[in-house]
Amino acid sequence: FGYTDIDEAFPPCDPGVAPFGPNILVQLRTPKKQTIGGIIITTEARETEYWNTQVAKVLALGPSAFRDQRTLEIWPEGLWCKPGDFVRVPKYGGGDRWLMPTDDGEDEVLLALFNHLSLQGLVTGDPLAIKAYL
């Protein structure tokens, strides 16, 4: 469908939640309402994209994320990600997900909390190039 920029895919919002413990707060990519050519995308297609996308922007880390749970020392390999990074998240079997309105109230964004060990990997390329599949 193509996004004009990263802010269109990850519009600003107030998540209303700060993660506890080893949890990571992420914002999943928001599906477009219409194509660049002006074709309106159906609600069903948008819903499918919402629940199948696996690319997320890290918004916040819990205080014990990527740390030894007894001593709270950062892991020897360091933090796996930080706020502002893009990561792959699991499609199934994890994450508490909810919708929140964007700051401008024009749309909704899908937010999720994942355990730090549930993250799949750091996106090192263009997060908009990764497509959602059923």
N, CA, C and O of each residue as an XYZ file, in Angstrom:
536
protein
N       0.812     -1.198      0.000
C       0.000      0.000      0.000
C       0.851      1.255      0.000
O       0.413      2.291     -0.499
N       2.032      1.189      0.536
C       2.959      2.303      0.534
C       2.611      3.408      1.517
O       1.485      3.904      1.536
N       3.571      3.785      2.324
C       3.414      4.884      3.275
C       4.255      6.048      2.782
O       5.304      5.844      2.171
N       3.797      7.279      3.047
C       4.572      8.442      2.637
C       5.767      8.660      3.559
O       6.816      9.134      3.120
N       5.607      8.309      4.851
C       6.716      8.442      5.797
C       6.460      7.570      7.021
O       5.392      6.976      7.168
N       7.447      7.508      7.882
C       7.381      6.642      9.064
C       6.283      7.093     10.031
O       5.682      6.262     10.712
N       6.017      8.402     10.097
C       4.981      8.905     11.010
C       3.578      8.497     10.564
O       2.673      8.399     11.393
N       3.387      8.259      9.270
C       2.097      7.778      8.795
C       1.871      6.338      9.259
O       0.747      5.957      9.585
N       2.924      5.555      9.288
C       2.830      4.159      9.704
C       2.775      4.014     11.225
O       2.177      3.071     11.743
N       3.394      4.945     11.930
C       3.440      4.919     13.390
C       3.047      6.298     13.928
O       3.894      7.021     14.452
N       1.754      6.670     13.800
C       1.344      8.011     14.221
C       1.467      8.195     15.730
O       1.326      7.236     16.488
N       1.731      9.425     16.167
C       1.893      9.681     17.600
C       0.607      9.424     18.387
O      -0.496      9.701     17.915
N       0.777      8.891     19.590
C      -0.353      8.657     20.486
C       0.154      8.597     21.920
O       1.344      8.411     22.172
N      -0.771      8.758     22.843
C      -0.448      8.587     24.257
C      -0.880      7.178     24.632
O      -2.078      6.897     24.675
N       0.070      6.281     24.906
C      -0.317      4.896     25.195
C      -1.075      4.732     26.498
O      -1.822      3.767     26.659
N      -0.898      5.652     27.429
C      -1.614      5.558     28.695
C      -1.117      4.445     29.601
O      -1.773      4.117     30.590
N       0.037      3.856     29.281
C       0.571      2.737     30.057
C       2.098      2.857     30.104
O       2.735      3.212     29.113
N       2.663      2.561     31.256
C       4.117      2.428     31.398
C       4.390      0.977     31.767
O       3.749      0.450     32.676
N       5.322      0.316     31.088
C       5.554     -1.109     31.345
C       6.199     -1.380     32.706
O       7.064     -0.632     33.161
N       5.759     -2.464     33.340
C       6.363     -2.966     34.577
C       7.440     -3.980     34.226
O       7.453     -4.538     33.129
N       8.344     -4.211     35.173
C       9.306     -5.313     35.097
C      10.001     -5.447     33.770
O      10.515     -4.465     33.234
N      10.026     -6.676     33.215
C      10.759     -6.926     31.985
C       9.903     -6.714     30.724
O      10.247     -7.224     29.657
N       8.816     -5.983     30.833
C       7.946     -5.779     29.677
C       8.425     -4.636     28.792
O       9.090     -3.704     29.246
N       8.066     -4.736     27.515
C       8.405     -3.741     26.507
C       7.091     -3.231     25.912
O       6.251     -4.025     25.488
N       6.913     -1.910     25.881
C       5.738     -1.301     25.268
C       6.077     -0.959     23.826
O       7.057     -0.265     23.557
N       5.252     -1.456     22.892
C       5.480     -1.208     21.470
C       4.199     -0.708     20.808
O       3.089     -0.929     21.292
N       4.399     -0.029     19.690
C       3.296      0.397     18.831
C       3.441     -0.337     17.515
O       4.471     -0.231     16.849
N       2.404     -1.088     17.134
C       2.447     -1.819     15.879
C       2.066     -0.895     14.725
O       1.346      0.086     14.908
N       2.558     -1.224     13.546
C       2.315     -0.391     12.370
C       0.820     -0.248     12.119
O       0.080     -1.231     12.164
N       0.381      0.975     11.855
C      -1.028      1.278     11.600
C      -1.330      1.074     10.116
O      -0.631      1.617      9.261
N      -2.362      0.297      9.808
C      -2.707      0.101      8.395
C      -3.252      1.381      7.769
O      -3.881      2.199      8.440
N      -3.002      1.535      6.493
C      -3.491      2.699      5.754
C      -4.998      2.604      5.532
O      -5.567      1.513      5.507
N      -5.636      3.770      5.372
C      -7.064      3.834      5.072
C      -7.330      3.805      3.578
O      -8.398      3.388      3.129
N      -6.326      4.262      2.801
C      -6.467      4.216      1.345
C      -5.098      4.101      0.698
O      -4.078      4.445      1.296
N      -5.095      3.611     -0.536
C      -3.846      3.463     -1.272
C      -3.382      4.828     -1.764
O      -4.127      5.806     -1.700
N      -2.154      4.886     -2.254
C      -1.624      6.127     -2.812
C      -2.489      6.591     -3.979
O      -2.630      7.792     -4.209
N      -3.064      5.650     -4.713
C      -3.932      5.975     -5.848
C      -5.336      6.408     -5.452
O      -6.137      6.771     -6.314
N      -5.649      6.374     -4.133
C      -6.953      6.850     -3.672
C      -8.001      5.772     -3.441
O      -9.137      6.094     -3.095
N      -7.658      4.515     -3.620
C      -8.613      3.431     -3.396
C      -8.788      3.236     -1.897
O      -7.806      3.071     -1.172
N     -10.036      3.253     -1.426
C     -10.346      3.075     -0.010
C     -10.130      1.607      0.359
O     -10.615      0.711     -0.332
N      -9.412      1.370      1.432
C      -9.139      0.006      1.902
C     -10.257     -0.384      2.871
O     -10.597      0.374      3.779
N     -10.814     -1.558      2.670
C     -11.951     -1.992      3.484
C     -11.552     -2.165      4.949
O     -10.386     -2.381      5.279
N     -12.549     -2.064      5.802
C     -12.329     -2.256      7.232
C     -11.774     -3.652      7.502
O     -10.892     -3.821      8.344
N     -12.289     -4.652      6.787
C     -11.827     -6.025      6.982
C     -10.346     -6.165      6.632
O      -9.600     -6.842      7.341
N      -9.923     -5.530      5.548
C      -8.512     -5.595      5.146
C      -7.630     -4.885      6.169
O      -6.532     -5.347      6.478
N      -8.111     -3.773      6.686
C      -7.356     -3.055      7.723
C      -7.249     -3.897      8.993
O      -6.183     -3.962      9.606
N      -8.342     -4.540      9.389
C      -8.322     -5.406     10.579
C      -7.314     -6.540     10.403
O      -6.571     -6.863     11.329
N      -7.292     -7.137      9.222
C      -6.343     -8.217      8.949
C      -4.916     -7.702      9.108
O      -4.076     -8.371      9.710
N      -4.642     -6.521      8.571
C      -3.298     -5.946      8.699
C      -2.969     -5.641     10.157
O      -1.855     -5.908     10.608
N      -3.934     -5.079     10.903
C      -3.712     -4.778     12.320
C      -3.207     -6.002     13.073
O      -2.225     -5.921     13.812
N      -3.874     -7.127     12.888
C      -3.601     -8.298     13.717
C      -2.538     -9.207     13.144
O      -2.138    -10.165     13.805
N      -2.057     -8.938     11.916
C      -1.028     -9.776     11.313
C       0.331     -9.104     11.202
O       1.330     -9.778     10.954
N       0.388     -7.798     11.379
C       1.680     -7.128     11.270
C       2.578     -7.535     12.425
O       2.113     -7.743     13.546
N       3.857     -7.645     12.142
C       4.819     -8.060     13.154
C       5.952     -7.044     13.295
O       7.002     -7.357     13.855
N       5.740     -5.838     12.790
C       6.725     -4.770     12.918
C       6.184     -3.771     13.924
O       5.037     -3.333     13.825
N       7.022     -3.410     14.900
C       6.583     -2.505     15.955
C       7.686     -1.516     16.304
O       8.877     -1.795     16.161
N       7.251     -0.359     16.763
C       8.167      0.670     17.246
C       8.219      0.581     18.765
O       7.176      0.569     19.418
N       9.405      0.520     19.327
C       9.567      0.448     20.775
C       9.281      1.829     21.372
O       9.906      2.822     20.998
N       8.329      1.872     22.303
C       7.978      3.124     22.970
C       8.621      3.253     24.347
O       9.044      4.341     24.737
N       8.696      2.138     25.088
C       9.258      2.196     26.443
C       9.706      0.808     26.881
O       9.163     -0.209     26.449
N      10.715      0.794     27.753
C      11.207     -0.447     28.356
C      10.840     -0.453     29.832
O      10.935      0.578     30.498
N      10.423     -1.597     30.347
C      10.204     -1.741     31.775
C      11.537     -1.629     32.506
O      12.587     -1.817     31.891
N      11.519     -1.328     33.798
C      12.758     -1.094     34.540
C      13.700     -2.296     34.630
O      14.893     -2.115     34.872
N      13.195     -3.519     34.441
C      14.093     -4.669     34.500
C      14.246     -5.374     33.149
O      14.705     -6.515     33.091
N      13.862     -4.691     32.059
C      14.022     -5.272     30.721
C      15.502     -5.385     30.377
O      16.272     -4.446     30.578
N      15.887     -6.540     29.858
C      17.262     -6.838     29.437
C      18.250     -6.707     30.596
O      19.388     -6.268     30.423
N      17.783     -7.097     31.772
C      18.614     -7.046     32.976
C      18.499     -8.369     33.732
O      17.501     -9.080     33.607
N      19.506     -8.684     34.500
C      19.451     -9.827     35.406
C      18.315     -9.544     36.390
O      18.300     -8.499     37.039
N      17.378    -10.463     36.497
C      16.183    -10.220     37.302
C      16.455    -10.194     38.809
O      15.609     -9.734     39.576
N      17.603    -10.671     39.236
C      17.944    -10.623     40.666
C      18.762     -9.382     41.017
O      18.514     -8.732     42.033
N      19.737     -9.062     40.170
C      20.638     -7.948     40.486
C      20.284     -6.657     39.753
O      20.744     -5.581     40.134
N      19.474     -6.759     38.711
C      19.093     -5.650     37.823
C      20.271     -5.072     37.036
O      20.188     -3.967     36.502
N      21.369     -5.831     36.971
C      22.482     -5.414     36.119
C      22.110     -5.699     34.667
O      21.482     -6.714     34.364
N      22.504     -4.791     33.773
C      22.232     -4.982     32.349
C      22.954     -6.238     31.871
O      24.080     -6.512     32.285
N      22.294     -7.000     30.996
C      22.879     -8.218     30.451
C      24.245     -7.926     29.828
O      24.484     -6.819     29.346
N      25.146     -8.922     29.839
C      26.486     -8.716     29.261
C      26.434     -8.235     27.804
O      27.283     -7.447     27.388
N      25.446     -8.703     27.026
C      25.352     -8.272     25.616
C      24.655     -6.925     25.469
O      24.510     -6.421     24.355
N      24.225     -6.340     26.578
C      23.605     -5.013     26.545
C      22.119     -5.073     26.239
O      21.525     -6.149     26.160
N      21.535     -3.903     26.068
C      20.112     -3.806     25.725
C      19.911     -4.288     24.297
O      20.689     -3.947     23.406
N      18.872     -5.078     24.082
C      18.592     -5.579     22.741
C      17.960     -4.504     21.869
O      18.104     -4.522     20.646
N      17.258     -3.565     22.504
C      16.628     -2.471     21.778
C      16.403     -1.318     22.748
O      16.580     -1.463     23.957
N      16.014     -0.178     22.205
C      15.744      0.996     23.021
C      14.552      1.732     22.423
O      14.193      1.467     21.276
N      13.927      2.645     23.158
C      12.816      3.410     22.593
C      13.242      4.093     21.285
O      14.317      4.683     21.182
N      12.353      3.987     20.300
C      12.632      4.535     18.973
C      13.086      3.491     17.977
O      13.003      3.714     16.769
N      13.574      2.333     18.466
C      13.972      1.236     17.579
C      12.731      0.537     17.033
O      11.638      0.656     17.587
N      12.921     -0.193     15.940
C      11.869     -1.018     15.365
C      12.252     -2.479     15.556
O      13.403     -2.862     15.348
N      11.273     -3.291     15.955
C      11.512     -4.695     16.259
C      10.456     -5.567     15.594
O       9.391     -5.097     15.194
N      10.786     -6.867     15.489
C       9.806     -7.878     15.067
C       9.209     -8.463     16.337
O       9.921     -8.786     17.288
N       7.887     -8.593     16.333
C       7.179     -9.167     17.475
C       6.419    -10.404     17.009
O       6.122    -10.532     15.821
N       6.104    -11.311     17.924
C       5.372    -12.516     17.516
C       3.936    -12.194     17.132
O       3.289    -11.336     17.732
N       3.453    -12.902     16.115
C       2.068    -12.728     15.684
C       1.126    -13.415     16.669
O       0.055    -12.894     16.979
N       1.525    -14.571     17.151
C       0.670    -15.351     18.051
C       1.409    -15.619     19.359
O       2.636    -15.536     19.418
N       0.669    -15.931     20.380
C       1.248    -16.439     21.614
C       1.996    -15.432     22.447
O       3.022    -15.758     23.045
N       1.513    -14.245     22.496
C       2.163    -13.296     23.389
C       1.725    -11.880     23.117
O       1.281    -11.536     22.022
N       1.858    -11.100     24.105
C       1.551     -9.692     23.961
C       0.127     -9.359     24.364
O      -0.834     -9.964     23.888
N       0.017     -8.400     25.235
C      -1.271     -7.838     25.611
C      -1.507     -6.665     24.674
O      -0.761     -5.688     24.731
N      -2.521     -6.726     23.809
C      -2.735     -5.723     22.762
C      -4.011     -4.936     23.017
O      -5.009     -5.479     23.490
N      -3.961     -3.641     22.692
C      -5.143     -2.780     22.809
C      -5.025     -1.625     21.825
O      -3.932     -1.290     21.367
N      -6.175     -1.018     21.506
C      -6.238      0.122     20.602
C      -6.366      1.418     21.385
O      -7.070      1.476     22.393
N      -5.680      2.463     20.916
C      -5.777      3.796     21.503
C      -5.901      4.802     20.366
O      -5.378      4.569     19.276
N      -6.587      5.917     20.608
C      -6.689      6.933     19.543
C      -5.344      7.629     19.330
O      -4.538      7.760     20.251
N      -5.124      8.071     18.088
C      -3.943      8.870     17.794
C      -4.087     10.225     18.477
O      -5.176     10.590     18.918
N      -2.993     10.965     18.563
C      -3.031     12.283     19.211
C      -4.024     13.223     18.537
O      -4.633     14.062     19.200
N      -4.190     13.086     17.205
C      -5.126     13.968     16.503
C      -6.554     13.417     16.489
O      -7.467     14.082     15.998
N      -6.755     12.200     17.028
C      -8.085     11.598     17.091
C      -8.620     11.095     15.763
O      -9.778     10.686     15.681
N      -7.791     11.119     14.714
C      -8.228     10.716     13.375
C      -8.227      9.201     13.166
O      -8.902      8.700     12.266
N      -7.492      8.486     13.971
C      -7.319      7.052     13.747
C      -7.049      6.379     15.086
O      -7.055      7.027     16.133
N      -6.815      5.086     15.040
C      -6.428      4.330     16.228
C      -5.102      3.642     15.951
O      -4.785      3.303     14.810
N      -4.330      3.443     17.017
C      -3.081      2.701     16.906
C      -3.180      1.464     17.785
O      -3.852      1.463     18.817
N      -2.504      0.426     17.359
C      -2.466     -0.823     18.103
C      -1.198     -0.835     18.943
O      -0.091     -0.759     18.409
N      -1.363     -0.931     20.255
C      -0.252     -0.977     21.196
C      -0.179     -2.365     21.807
O      -1.169     -3.097     21.814
N       0.978     -2.725     22.317
C       1.130     -4.040     22.935
C       2.250     -4.014     23.965
O       3.205     -3.244     23.861
N       2.101     -4.870     24.951
C       3.160     -5.136     25.924
C       3.656     -6.552     25.684
O       2.867     -7.495     25.627
N       4.980     -6.697     25.541
C       5.597     -8.003     25.367
C       6.664     -8.182     26.428
O       7.308     -7.218     26.842
N       6.849     -9.412     26.864
C       7.990     -9.738     27.710
C       9.246     -9.539     26.875
O       9.237     -9.822     25.677
N      10.313     -9.064     27.474
C      11.540     -8.791     26.722
C      12.055    -10.008     25.962
O      12.666     -9.850     24.905
N      11.827    -11.208     26.467
C      12.286    -12.424     25.787
C      11.412    -12.802     24.595
O      11.792    -13.661     23.799
N      10.238    -12.167     24.462
C       9.321    -12.479     23.367
C       9.663    -11.755     22.073
O       9.216    -12.165     21.002
N      10.442    -10.694     22.154
C      10.786     -9.971     20.931
C      11.588    -10.877     20.013
O      12.435    -11.644     20.469
N      11.316    -10.783     18.707
C      11.929    -11.680     17.734
C      13.255    -11.174     17.196
O      14.153    -11.966     16.912
N      13.388     -9.852     17.053
C      14.634     -9.310     16.523
C      14.533     -7.830     16.258
O      13.442     -7.261     16.206
N      15.689     -7.212     16.090
C      15.793     -5.793     15.793
C      15.693     -5.603     14.283
O      16.376     -6.291     13.525
N      14.853     -4.680     13.844
C      14.746     -4.367     12.421
C      15.902     -3.429     12.082
O      15.960     -2.302     12.573
N      16.815     -3.899     11.247
C      17.993     -3.106     10.905
C      17.830     -2.380      9.574
O      18.626     -1.500      9.245
N      16.810     -2.742      8.812
C      16.533     -2.081      7.532
C      15.317     -1.187      7.655
O      14.994     -0.706      8.741
N      14.655     -0.971      6.554
C      13.477     -0.113      6.483
C      12.268     -0.834      7.087
O      11.828     -1.845      6.538
N      11.716     -0.336      8.212
C      10.571     -1.018      8.820
C       9.316     -0.975      7.947
O       8.388     -1.754      8.164
N       9.278     -0.084      6.974
C       8.114     -0.003      6.086
C       8.201     -1.022      4.951
O       7.206     -1.276      4.273
N       9.362     -1.597      4.742
C       9.544     -2.571      3.655
C       9.056     -3.954      4.057
O       8.860     -4.810      3.194
N       8.856     -4.191      5.354
C       8.429     -5.513      5.828
C       6.917     -5.596      5.731
O       6.211     -4.759      6.293
N       6.417     -6.594      5.028
C       4.978     -6.747      4.770
C       4.349     -7.732      5.738
O       5.013     -8.640      6.239
N       3.050     -7.543      6.000
C       2.295     -8.475      6.840
C       1.698     -9.552      5.939
O       1.183     -9.252      4.862
N       1.770    -10.805      6.380
C       1.178    -11.913      5.641
C       0.280    -12.700      6.569
O       0.482    -12.747      7.782
N      -0.726    -13.321      5.958
C      -1.673    -14.121      6.732
C      -1.058    -15.409      7.153
O      -1.710    -16.216      7.817
